[in-house]
Amino acid sequence: MKAFITFVLIVLIGLLLQTAIVSRMNLLSGSADLMLVLLAAWGLQERVRHAWVWGAVIGLLVGGISGAPWYIYLTVYLGVTGLSRLLTRRIWQAPLLAMFAVTSIGTFLMDLLIYFHRILFEGINLHFEDTFIQVILPSILLNFALALIIHPLMHDIANRLYPAEADA
């Protein structure tokens, strides 16, 4: 119950920070996605339970308040959760490397799906090279900067909420 309440507070504070501050910090045309970084950092913690539920909840919440379709956020956030859980079991000796991998793949997927949605459904003519240089790469860089702060914070919170059981 303590873990549930704590993570609900983290998600609410994260949403407030994302909508009020982080979304306005742009590099070229790219912007950071605090919720993606939070979800990736939380999913990379070994002892965390119910990461899939949180991926779905955060995907629906962010998709509901975003200008992009909700299903894009739900899909990408569930993908980030799955990749995080997979890398937790595979690259446990390099957690920051795993964090950067999940963050870059998640950011790339998010921006790519939004790019294709705008071309196919909104009829906006975008060039991929310009989108890649002006939006995707700067977004990945901003998310890396957030990841350097968020990953150790989530690691500490997860260790406090899910303490290691003493060996008998």
C-alpha positions in Angstrom: 0.0 0.0 0.0 2.9 2.3 0.8 4.4 1.7 -2.6 1.0 2.4 -4.3 0.6 5.7 -2.6 4.2 6.8 -3.1 4.0 6.0 -6.8 0.7 7.8 -7.2 2.3 10.9 -5.7 5.3 10.5 -8.0 3.0 10.2 -11.1 0.9 13.3 -10.1 4.0 15.4 -9.3 5.6 14.2 -12.6 2.4 15.1 -14.6 2.4 18.6 -13.0 6.1 19.1 -13.7 5.7 17.8 -17.3 2.8 20.1 -18.1 4.0 23.2 -16.3 7.8 23.2 -16.7 9.4 20.3 -18.7 7.2 20.7 -21.8 8.3 24.3 -22.1 12.0 23.4 -22.1 12.8 22.9 -25.8 16.0 22.3 -27.7 15.4 23.2 -31.3 11.9 21.7 -31.8 12.4 18.7 -29.5 11.1 18.5 -25.9 11.7 16.2 -23.0 9.2 13.6 -21.8 9.5 13.4 -18.0 6.8 10.7 -17.8 8.6 8.4 -20.2 11.8 8.8 -18.3 10.1 8.2 -14.9 8.5 5.1 -16.3 11.7 3.8 -17.7 13.6 4.4 -14.5 10.8 2.7 -12.4 10.7 -0.3 -14.7 14.4 -0.8 -14.5 14.3 -1.4 -10.8 14.5 -5.1 -10.1 12.3 -5.3 -7.0 9.5 -3.1 -8.4 6.1 -4.9 -8.8 3.2 -4.0 -11.1 5.3 -2.1 -13.6 2.9 -3.1 -16.4 0.0 -1.6 -14.6 1.8 1.7 -14.1 2.9 1.7 -17.7 -0.8 1.4 -18.8 -2.0 4.0 -16.3 0.6 6.5 -17.2 0.1 5.9 -20.9 -3.6 6.5 -20.6 -3.1 9.6 -18.3 -0.6 11.3 -20.6 -2.4 10.2 -23.7 -5.6 11.8 -22.3 -3.9 15.2 -21.7 -1.7 15.3 -24.7 -2.4 16.7 -28.1 -1.3 13.4 -29.8 -3.6 10.4 -29.9 -3.9 8.5 -26.6 -3.1 5.1 -28.2 0.4 6.3 -29.3 1.3 7.1 -25.7 -0.2 3.9 -24.4 1.7 1.8 -27.0 5.0 3.5 -26.4 4.7 3.5 -22.6 3.9 -0.2 -22.5 6.8 -0.8 -24.9 9.1 1.2 -22.6 7.8 -0.9 -19.6 8.4 -4.2 -21.5 11.9 -3.1 -22.6 12.8 -2.0 -19.1 11.7 -5.2 -17.6 13.6 -7.2 -20.2 16.8 -5.2 -19.7 16.5 -5.5 -15.9 17.1 -9.2 -16.4 19.7 -9.0 -19.1 22.0 -6.0 -18.3 21.8 -5.8 -14.6 25.5 -4.8 -14.3 25.1 -1.6 -16.3 21.9 0.1 -15.1 22.7 3.6 -16.5 23.4 2.1 -19.9 20.1 0.3 -19.7 18.4 3.6 -18.8 19.9 5.4 -21.7 18.9 2.5 -24.1 15.3 2.5 -22.9 15.1 6.3 -23.0 16.5 6.6 -26.5 14.4 3.8 -27.9 11.2 5.0 -26.2 11.8 8.6 -27.4 12.6 7.5 -30.9 9.4 5.4 -31.1 7.2 8.1 -29.6 8.5 10.8 -32.1 8.4 8.3 -35.0 4.8 7.3 -34.3 3.7 10.9 -33.9 5.6 11.7 -37.2 3.7 9.0 -39.1 0.4 10.0 -37.5 0.8 13.6 -38.7 1.6 12.5 -42.2 -1.1 9.8 -42.6 -4.0 11.2 -40.6 -3.4 15.0 -40.4 -2.0 15.4 -44.0 1.0 17.4 -42.8 3.9 17.2 -45.2 7.1 16.6 -43.1 10.5 15.6 -44.2 12.0 12.8 -42.1 15.6 14.2 -42.2 14.4 17.6 -40.8 12.2 15.8 -38.2 15.1 13.6 -37.1 17.5 16.5 -36.7 15.1 19.1 -35.3 12.9 16.9 -33.1 14.0 13.4 -32.4 17.7 13.9 -31.6 17.1 17.0 -29.4 14.3 15.1 -27.6 16.6 12.2 -26.9 19.3 14.5 -25.6 16.9 16.3 -23.3 15.6 12.9 -22.0 19.2 11.8 -21.4 19.6 14.9 -19.2 16.5 14.0 -17.3 17.5 10.4 -17.0 20.7 11.3 -15.2 18.6 12.9 -12.5 15.6 10.6 -12.4 17.3 7.2 -12.5 19.2 7.5 -9.2 16.1 9.0 -7.6 13.9 6.1 -8.7 16.5 3.6 -7.6 16.6 5.1 -4.1 12.8 5.2 -3.9 12.5 1.6 -5.1 15.1 0.5 -2.5 13.1 2.2 0.3 9.8 0.8 -0.8 11.0 -2.7 -1.6 13.8 -3.4 0.8 16.0 -6.5 0.1 15.0 -9.4 2.2 17.7 -10.6 4.6 19.2 -13.9 3.8 18.4 -16.6 6.4 
